[in-house]
Amino acid sequence: MRKFYLYKKKIVMDLQSRKIQFIQEFLKYANTNILDQFEEMLKLEREKEFEKEIEPMTLKEYELRVEKAIEDVRNNRVKTARKLKQEISTWK
């Protein structure tokens, strides 16, 4: 558990409590400039997380996927968009 310091007073909080405390403080003191900075920070953090999830394929991996897709088409293991839409509409 991380320790959170507030006004030189040591307070140990769990993550949920820290979030609530932060939001309360943010709402109390935030202005347009601070909001702009946090929006930019969140945007950058989302982009970092997205980049972590993406791993580029090698040329060999790409070629294997293309070959498998062609094999699936030849063996009738594909669905048209219309067929898929019909199946989804029956789930409701």
Phi, psi and omega in degrees: 000132177281149178265139183243127180253131181226118178055046178062009178251127183282122179230126177262124183227152171280173185299316181299316179296320178297319179298313180298315179300316180298314181298318178299314179294318180300312180297328181288322190244352187293142172231183184301317181298314179295318179299316177301317181296317180291321177299317178295317179298316179297319178300315180296320179294319177298318179297319178298315180296319179298317180296325178296325183284338183267124174239122181295147177276150171281166178299321180297316178299319179298314180297321178296321178295319179296315178300317179296319179297317178297318178297320178298319179295315180299325183263015176056041177255040178229161177235144175284161177299321180297315180296317179297318179297319178297316179298316180296321182293338178279348181287338185289000000 
